[in-house]
Amino acid sequence: MRKWLPMIRIASSLLAAILFAPLLAVAAPVGEVIFAAGDARIDGLGSKLVKGAAIEVGQTVVTGAGGHVHVRFVDDAFVAVRPNSQLTVDDYAFDAANAANNRVKFTLVSGTSRLITGKAGQANKQGFRLNTPMAAIGVRGTDFVVRASADTTRVTVQQGAVVMSPFSDGCSAASSGPCSGALARQLTASLAGGYLEQRGQTAPTLIKVEPSKLPGLFAPAREEPSSKASEALLEVLPQASVMPAGQQMRSAPEGFQGSSGIFWGRWDPVVQSALVTGGGYEIIGQSGSFVLIRPSDKGSLVFPGDGRVSFQLEQSSLLLRSADGLVRAEAVSPSLVVNFGARTFETAITLRAAGQSDSMHGRGSLTSDGTFLPNAQRSNADIMGGLSNGGLEAGYVFVRRNADGATTGIGVTRWAR
């Protein structure tokens, strides 16, 4: 028997390898396709990319003429791959408990891509990098567009800031984060119409053009979020489990996410008008290119006739102005009280991020159709929103500005009783 033991051990090892190899080979998806059109695929795979397809580390998204792919990653980052482009996901790790473990790395082999950093890139900027054949690009908390070829890289910033540098002994393609040194250049969104261009291994050059000409220097966008970072960072709202009597569960319309009573989305104004006019929905809040809508139940809207109700904040996505632009903020001491008898509402949230804070508050009336009508003298922010039919849910978007009119905080909130 002893002489058979080595052979038995070998056979057991081989069997274990056969049984568990498929499990080890399966990579966890790090992103999901939320929009795909035209010629769009994963390099090496024959099938066309479709909405809902998983994206894994090591894969390269390839688009042909007219191809567009939008990917939402596990940390809520947004990436758009525009026509005639190749973008590789080199690394992607998100650890909500330990920011030091966050790693995000892409290579734009060619073409044009737009990237809006999510929680991983916001929490650990030294762990984020986008490489092109000629340059390394790091972020300061950002929304930016890059166009790359074998010998030229261009970058423009829509929110936040980036740092671009040619590869060198102190800036290798294998490293992470923004490079420093004499050849590194920073670009912020405050420079309207500005972009950095790098040709070969020289330092990037700042070029300024009319803002309207920038899209022609990169590639056309299709159905992407607006340039406001807040709209890209909005999170999925959970579905409500309770409905008003007589009401039926409503699923989110195409292009929207949310609960059974209130939905949010970003869209083209033409599509927006057609959906709301003919699709049975109405707008209750709008700011920039994202809106809050609810099913249009004209003639059957029902709200409590009395009672003072404190709503609980269920979901929010908030951004606060900092030196790096708008950065993700946490909600401190949120409150929303609706007095159904007096037909009034009052709300307040303190936004806190990076050692800074700013408080928004608003008071006003509740209209007969359940929308909020803020009192400008008693509010320090523009507030647009209202209640779902039955008054079980509430939601609003807000824009907080200082005395000079500059935006200091923006966000979207969803509340439940």
TAZIQUI-V93063 format. One record per residue. N is the residue number from 1. RES is the residue in one letter. PHI is phi in whole degrees, -180 to 180 (* if undefined). D_LAST is the distance of its C-alpha to the last C-alpha in whole Angstrom. Layout:
# TAZIQUI-V93063
((N,RES,PHI,D_LAST) (N,RES,PHI,D_LAST))
This chain:
# TAZIQUI-V93063
((1,M,*,72) (2,R,-58,71) (3,K,-70,73) (4,W,-87,70) (5,L,-59,67) (6,P,-57,67) (7,M,-69,67) (8,I,-66,64) (9,R,-62,62) (10,I,-62,62) (11,A,-64,61) (12,S,-65,58) (13,S,-64,57) (14,L,-64,58) (15,L,-63,56) (16,A,-63,53) (17,A,-64,53) (18,I,-68,53) (19,L,-70,50) (20,F,-99,48) (21,A,-59,49) (22,P,-61,47) (23,L,-67,44) (24,L,-69,45) (25,A,-81,45) (26,V,-80,42) (27,A,-93,40) (28,A,-73,36) (29,P,-61,35) (30,V,-114,34) (31,G,-156,33) (32,E,-135,32) (33,V,-71,33) (34,I,-106,31) (35,F,-161,34) (36,A,-149,37) (37,A,-150,40) (38,G,70,44) (39,D,-77,46) (40,A,-145,44) (41,R,-158,44) (42,I,-96,44) (43,D,-57,48) (44,G,93,50) (45,L,-111,48) (46,G,-81,49) (47,S,-76,46) (48,K,-78,44) (49,L,-71,40) (50,V,-132,37) (51,K,-58,34) (52,G,96,32) (53,A,-67,35) (54,A,-85,35) (55,I,-117,37) (56,E,-119,39) (57,V,-61,41) (58,G,96,44) (59,Q,-86,44) (60,T,-118,45) (61,V,-84,43) (62,V,-121,46) (63,T,-123,46) (64,G,-100,49) (65,A,-61,49) (66,G,81,46) (67,G,-85,44) (68,H,-138,40) (69,V,-136,38) (70,H,-117,35) (71,V,-125,33) (72,R,-105,30) (73,F,-93,31) (74,V,-63,29) (75,D,-104,28) (76,D,75,27) (77,A,-66,30) (78,F,-121,31) (79,V,-134,35) (80,A,-113,37) (81,V,-109,40) (82,R,-88,42) (83,P,-58,46) (84,N,55,49) (85,S,-134,47) (86,Q,-138,47) (87,L,-126,44) (88,T,-104,44) (89,V,-90,42) (90,D,-77,44) (91,D,-159,41) (92,Y,-158,37) (93,A,-138,36) (94,F,-124,32) (95,D,-124,31) (96,A,-65,28) (97,A,-86,29) (98,N,-140,33) (99,A,-61,33) (100,A,-64,37) (101,N,-88,37) (102,N,-73,35) (103,R,-138,38) (104,V,-136,38) (105,K,-146,41) (106,F,-127,42) (107,T,-128,46) (108,L,-90,46) (109,V,-64,50) (110,S,-164,50) (111,G,93,48) (112,T,-131,45) (113,S,-144,41) (114,R,-113,38) (115,L,-131,36) (116,I,-122,33) (117,T,-65,33) (118,G,-104,29) (119,K,-64,28) (120,A,-64,32) (121,G,-70,34) (122,Q,-69,32) (123,A,-79,32) (124,N,-138,36) (125,K,-67,38) (126,Q,-73,41) (127,G,-99,40) (128,F,-108,39) (129,R,-153,42) (130,L,-121,43) (131,N,-103,47) (132,T,-120,49) (133,P,-58,53) (134,M,-120,54) (135,A,-143,51) (136,A,-113,48) (137,I,-125,45) (138,G,-113,43) (139,V,-123,39) (140,R,-118,38) (141,G,98,34) (142,T,-158,35) (143,D,-133,35) (144,F,-144,39) (145,V,-123,41) (146,V,-124,44) (147,R,-123,47) (148,A,-135,50) (149,S,-135,53) (150,A,-65,56) (151,D,-130,57) (152,T,-140,55) (153,T,-132,51) (154,R,-123,49) (155,V,-141,46) (156,T,-128,43) (157,V,-116,40) (158,Q,-104,37) (159,Q,-150,35) (160,G,82,36) (161,A,-157,40) (162,V,-131,42) (163,V,-125,45) (164,M,-118,48) (165,S,-151,51) (166,P,-71,54) (167,F,-68,55) (168,S,-159,57) (169,D,-60,58) (170,G,-97,55) (171,C,-146,53) (172,S,-96,53) (173,A,-66,51) (174,A,-79,50) (175,S,-82,49) (176,S,-124,45) (177,G,76,43) (178,P,-71,45) (179,C,-84,49) (180,S,-118,50) (181,G,119,54) (182,A,-67,56) (183,L,-94,55) (184,A,-78,52) (185,R,-133,50) (186,Q,-107,46) (187,L,-132,45) (188,T,-114,42) (189,A,-69,39) (190,S,-68,41) (191,L,-92,44) (192,A,-64,43) (193,G,80,46) (194,G,-96,47) (195,Y,-149,47) (196,L,-99,49) (197,E,-129,52) (198,Q,-122,54) (199,R,-119,57) (200,G,67,59) (201,Q,-102,59) (202,T,-88,59) (203,A,-66,56) (204,P,-59,54) (205,T,-110,54) (206,L,-82,52) (207,I,-124,52) (208,K,-121,51) (209,V,-133,51) (210,E,-64,49) (211,P,-51,45) (212,S,-67,46) (213,K,-90,48) (214,L,-60,46) (215,P,-56,45) (216,G,-69,48) (217,L,-88,49) (218,F,-120,47) (219,A,-161,45) (220,P,-66,43) (221,A,-87,40) (222,R,-143,38) (223,E,56,34) (224,E,-87,33) (225,P,-61,30) (226,S,-68,31) (227,S,-75,33) (228,K,-79,30) (229,A,-58,29) (230,S,-59,25) (231,E,-71,25) (232,A,-79,27) (233,L,-95,25) (234,L,-62,21) (235,E,-99,20) (236,V,-67,19) (237,L,-88,15) (238,P,-70,14) (239,Q,-78,14) (240,A,-80,11) (241,S,-98,12) (242,V,-122,10) (243,M,-119,12) (244,P,-61,12) (245,A,-57,15) (246,G,86,18) (247,Q,-95,17) (248,Q,-107,19) (249,M,-62,18) (250,R,-114,19) (251,S,-86,20) (252,A,-67,21) (253,P,-68,24) (254,E,-56,27) (255,G,88,27) (256,F,-122,23) (257,Q,-136,20) (258,G,150,16) (259,S,-97,14) (260,S,-80,14) (261,G,-117,13) (262,I,-137,14) (263,F,-128,17) (264,W,-128,19) (265,G,-166,23) (266,R,-126,26) (267,W,-161,29) (268,D,-76,32) (269,P,-55,32) (270,V,-67,34) (271,V,-64,32) (272,Q,-56,29) (273,S,-61,31) (274,A,-66,32) (275,L,-66,29) (276,V,-70,27) (277,T,-69,30) (278,G,-110,30) (279,G,-106,28) (280,G,80,25) (281,Y,-129,23) (282,E,-135,22) (283,I,-81,22) (284,I,-117,19) (285,G,-163,20) (286,Q,-151,23) (287,S,-152,25) (288,G,65,28) (289,S,-114,28) (290,F,-126,24) (291,V,-139,22) (292,L,-110,18) (293,I,-131,19) (294,R,-142,17) (295,P,-56,19) (296,S,-84,21) (297,D,-115,21) (298,K,-56,23) (299,G,90,24) (300,S,-130,21) (301,L,-73,18) (302,V,-131,16) (303,F,-134,13) (304,P,-57,12) (305,G,-90,16) (306,D,-156,15) (307,G,105,12) (308,R,-113,11) (309,V,-115,7) (310,S,-95,7) (311,F,-91,5) (312,Q,-104,6) (313,L,-71,9) (314,E,-95,9) (315,Q,-155,13) (316,S,-154,15) (317,S,-136,19) (318,L,-125,21) (319,L,-133,25) (320,L,-123,27) (321,R,-69,30) (322,S,-137,33) (323,A,-65,37) (324,D,-94,36) (325,G,99,34) (326,L,-79,30) (327,V,-122,29) (328,R,-63,26) (329,A,-126,24) (330,E,-99,21) (331,A,-92,18) (332,V,-115,19) (333,S,50,16) (334,P,-73,14) (335,S,-149,12) (336,L,-146,10) (337,V,-122,10) (338,V,-116,10) (339,N,-100,13) (340,F,-70,13) (341,G,-69,16) (342,A,-87,18) (343,R,57,17) (344,T,-134,16) (345,F,-141,14) (346,E,-147,15) (347,T,-147,14) (348,A,-159,16) (349,I,-146,17) (350,T,-100,20) (351,L,-95,22) (352,R,-134,25) (353,A,-163,27) (354,A,51,31) (355,G,77,31) (356,Q,-113,30) (357,S,-150,27) (358,D,-153,26) (359,S,-111,23) (360,M,-116,21) (361,H,-150,20) (362,G,-156,19) (363,R,-138,19) (364,G,179,19) (365,S,-105,19) (366,L,-107,16) (367,T,-75,19) (368,S,-65,19) (369,D,-98,18) (370,G,81,15) (371,T,-103,16) (372,F,-85,17) (373,L,-123,20) (374,P,-68,21) (375,N,-91,23) (376,A,-61,26) (377,Q,-76,27) (378,R,-115,24) (379,S,-136,23) (380,N,-109,25) (381,A,-149,23) (382,D,-80,23) (383,I,-122,20) (384,M,-135,19) (385,G,172,16) (386,G,168,14) (387,L,-107,11) (388,S,-78,11) (389,N,-60,13) (390,G,99,11) (391,G,75,8) (392,L,-85,6) (393,E,-127,7) (394,A,-144,9) (395,G,-160,12) (396,Y,-156,15) (397,V,-106,18) (398,F,-144,20) (399,V,-131,24) (400,R,-105,25) (401,R,-126,29) (402,N,-88,31) (403,A,-64,34) (404,D,-86,36) (405,G,89,34) (406,A,-79,33) (407,T,-70,30) (408,T,-112,29) (409,G,-162,25) (410,I,-144,23) (411,G,177,20) (412,V,-135,17) (413,T,-136,14) (414,R,-131,11) (415,W,-126,7) (416,A,-142,4) (417,R,-77,0))
